């Protein structure tokens, strides 16, 4: 009997186009002679978002409950969850419903005992990697603060521009006219006037 599978695609705003994942997963399923019953896509969404903010992921879970497929095929384990805890909950939920998880990149299938062990191991490594990146980022920000570096966006206006904005507003010029004359956005003019 042909295995019925669902393909889940997710790419964040930082990722490349989602079509690369689609090509690879479709090819993989074709080689395995699996029938893709449905494809679920959350495009431009971070994995750090909770389930409630990933509509296709939620729909896929509901369809798994309705036994519409035997396995979920994803490009990479990181596509499925934001933390080890969430991955394990998802795996457990799917296991209770006899739905396997297949990760093409890591090369495992949780419908096998070895695949389930691999899934958990890769999930631990992914979680550890995210934590290391977070720690390095925070350490870098702290070092920059100690060195007196200014963090965040650079100021668009200088003292001369601020004085000109205030002067023009006193002369009853509109915010749009001031923005045009000074060469900044309407938002910058509004912020400058609020602070002044």
C-alpha positions as a printed NumPy array, in Angstrom:
array([[ 0.   ,  0.   ,  0.   ],
       [ 1.319,  3.467, -0.93 ],
       [ 2.322,  5.636,  1.986],
       [ 0.251,  8.843,  2.175],
       [ 2.241, 11.856,  3.31 ],
       [ 1.826, 15.553,  3.99 ],
       [ 4.642, 17.952,  3.095],
       [ 5.288, 20.889,  5.41 ],
       [ 7.208, 23.9  ,  4.151],
       [ 8.252, 26.905,  6.178],
       [10.717, 29.637,  5.432],
       [11.365, 32.713,  7.511],
       [12.003, 36.169,  6.143],
       [15.734, 35.385,  6.443],
       [15.555, 32.195,  4.367],
       [15.871, 31.804,  0.671],
       [12.837, 31.189, -1.493],
       [10.636, 28.315, -0.314],
       [10.672, 26.738, -3.782],
       [14.018, 25.018, -3.013],
       [12.376, 23.082, -0.173],
       [ 9.411, 22.203, -2.392],
       [11.571, 20.81 , -5.195],
       [13.628, 18.664, -2.817],
       [10.642, 17.272, -0.897],
       [ 8.62 , 16.485, -4.012],
       [11.615, 14.69 , -5.557],
       [12.185, 12.735, -2.356],
       [ 8.543, 11.636, -2.111],
       [ 8.544, 10.661, -5.768],
       [11.665,  8.489, -5.313],
       [10.103,  6.835, -2.26 ],
       [ 6.87 ,  6.336, -4.263],
       [ 4.833,  8.145, -1.611],
       [ 1.578,  9.922, -2.383],
       [ 1.528, 13.563, -1.29 ],
       [-2.014, 14.132, -0.037],
       [-1.48 , 17.813,  0.757],
       [ 1.199, 20.48 ,  1.046],
       [ 1.177, 22.975,  3.922],
       [ 3.117, 26.224,  3.642],
       [ 3.952, 28.901,  6.222],
       [ 5.977, 31.422,  4.269],
       [ 7.825, 34.369,  5.777],
       [ 7.237, 33.132,  9.34 ],
       [ 9.886, 32.581, 11.977],
       [10.16 , 29.246, 13.747],
       [10.157, 31.182, 16.997],
       [ 6.459, 31.92 , 16.545],
       [ 4.089, 29.803, 18.569],
       [ 1.81 , 27.29 , 16.863],
       [-1.094, 29.733, 17.001],
       [ 0.734, 32.058, 14.6  ],
       [ 1.513, 29.36 , 12.014],
       [-1.836, 28.694, 10.279],
       [-0.681, 25.997,  7.845],
       [ 1.057, 24.112, 10.666],
       [-2.192, 24.162, 12.67 ],
       [-4.194, 22.959,  9.686],
       [-1.713, 20.108,  9.182],
       [-2.104, 19.009, 12.818],
       [-5.899, 18.995, 12.464],
       [-5.618, 16.896,  9.309],
       [-3.275, 14.496, 11.122],
       [-5.987, 14.049, 13.765],
       [-8.417, 13.233, 10.932],
       [-5.987, 10.536,  9.643],
       [-5.567, 12.2  ,  6.241],
       [-1.942, 10.997,  5.97 ],
       [ 0.556,  8.552,  7.492],
       [ 3.568, 10.853,  7.81 ],
       [ 4.699, 14.483,  7.731],
       [ 7.672, 15.132,  5.473],
       [ 9.769, 18.244,  6.115],
       [13.001, 19.598,  4.659],
       [14.703, 20.108,  8.023],
       [13.732, 19.422, 11.633],
       [14.065, 23.15 , 12.406],
       [11.035, 23.789, 10.152],
       [ 8.739, 22.115, 12.694],
       [ 9.394, 23.887, 15.967],
       [11.035, 26.671, 17.884],
       [12.366, 24.626, 20.798],
       [13.221, 21.096, 21.819],
       [10.168, 21.056, 24.075],
       [ 7.86 , 21.975, 21.19 ],
       [ 9.486, 19.414, 18.877],
       [ 9.083, 16.633, 21.432],
       [ 5.448, 17.598, 22.085],
       [ 4.766, 17.573, 18.35 ],
       [ 6.517, 14.215, 17.909],
       [ 4.625, 12.722, 20.832],
       [ 1.327, 14.077, 19.51 ],
       [ 1.961, 12.595, 16.059],
       [ 3.198,  9.29 , 17.507],
       [-0.064,  8.953, 19.475],
       [-1.877,  9.216, 16.146],
       [ 0.46 ,  6.828, 14.285],
       [ 1.82 ,  9.651, 12.108],
       [ 5.539,  9.486, 11.363],
       [ 7.886, 12.461, 10.899],
       [10.386, 12.363,  8.033],
       [13.222, 14.886,  7.798],
       [14.888, 14.826,  4.391],
       [17.936, 16.876,  5.369],
       [18.747, 14.832,  8.481],
       [17.656, 11.591,  6.816],
       [15.384,  9.997,  9.377],
       [11.863,  8.658,  9.723],
       [10.292,  8.457, 13.199],
       [ 8.122,  5.53 , 12.212],
       [11.296,  3.487, 12.845],
       [12.847,  3.206, 16.325],
       [16.243,  4.432, 15.05 ],
       [14.536,  7.354, 13.328],
       [12.823,  8.414, 16.549],
       [16.135,  8.392, 18.429],
       [17.748, 10.426, 15.629],
       [14.874, 12.922, 15.708],
       [15.376, 13.547, 19.412],
       [19.141, 13.822, 19.043],
       [18.95 , 16.306, 16.161],
       [16.331, 18.31 , 18.063],
       [18.702, 18.568, 21.047],
       [21.526, 19.765, 18.793],
       [19.278, 22.327, 17.065],
       [18.111, 23.679, 20.415],
       [21.7  , 23.867, 21.676],
       [22.814, 25.685, 18.509],
       [20.039, 28.303, 18.878],
       [21.003, 28.863, 22.517],
       [24.682, 29.298, 21.58 ],
       [23.779, 31.872, 18.909],
       [21.614, 33.728, 21.433],
       [24.389, 33.748, 24.039],
       [26.977, 35.002, 21.504],
       [24.618, 37.769, 20.372],
       [23.955, 38.932, 23.937],
       [27.693, 38.817, 24.756],
       [28.455, 40.884, 21.639],
       [25.84 , 43.498, 22.577],
       [27.196, 43.714, 26.13 ],
       [30.768, 44.128, 24.848],
       [29.613, 46.897, 22.477],
       [27.877, 48.687, 25.374],
       [31.02 , 48.475, 27.544],
       [33.06 , 49.923, 24.668],
       [30.623, 52.832, 24.489],
       [29.245, 51.989, 21.074],
       [25.769, 53.253, 20.239],
       [23.373, 50.419, 19.492],
       [20.305, 50.619, 17.298],
       [19.469, 52.966, 14.468],
       [21.495, 56.061, 13.824],
       [19.773, 59.379, 14.356],
       [18.38 , 60.793, 11.094],
       [18.459, 64.423, 12.191],
       [21.171, 66.634, 13.659],
       [20.865, 69.756, 15.839],
       [20.697, 72.077, 12.82 ],
       [17.871, 70.053, 11.232],
       [15.978, 69.89 , 14.525],
       [16.193, 73.679, 14.908],
       [14.992, 74.15 , 11.318],
       [12.017, 71.78 , 11.885],
       [10.989, 73.707, 15.019],
       [11.415, 77.059, 13.256],
       [ 9.278, 75.984, 10.277],
       [ 6.573, 74.567, 12.545],
       [ 6.497, 77.855, 14.474],
       [ 5.917, 79.532, 11.136],
       [ 2.738, 77.36 , 10.812],
       [ 4.131, 75.159,  8.019],
       [ 2.537, 71.733,  7.63 ],
       [ 4.446, 68.619,  8.638],
       [ 4.476, 67.482,  5.   ],
       [ 5.93 , 70.825,  3.845],
       [ 8.565, 70.731,  6.604],
       [ 9.569, 67.169,  5.681],
       [ 9.948, 68.177,  2.045],
       [12.005, 71.293,  2.856],
       [14.328, 69.632,  5.376],
       [14.65 , 66.408,  3.356],
       [13.387, 63.907,  5.93 ],
       [10.29 , 61.745,  6.291],
       [ 6.985, 62.944,  7.751],
       [ 7.49 , 60.458, 10.623],
       [10.892, 61.979, 11.437],
       [ 9.36 , 65.471, 11.573],
       [ 6.563, 64.231, 13.881],
       [ 9.034, 62.472, 16.219],
       [11.313, 65.514, 16.319],
       [ 8.429, 67.812, 17.219],
       [ 7.229, 65.449, 19.982],
       [10.686, 65.357, 21.58 ],
       [11.345, 69.086, 21.165]])
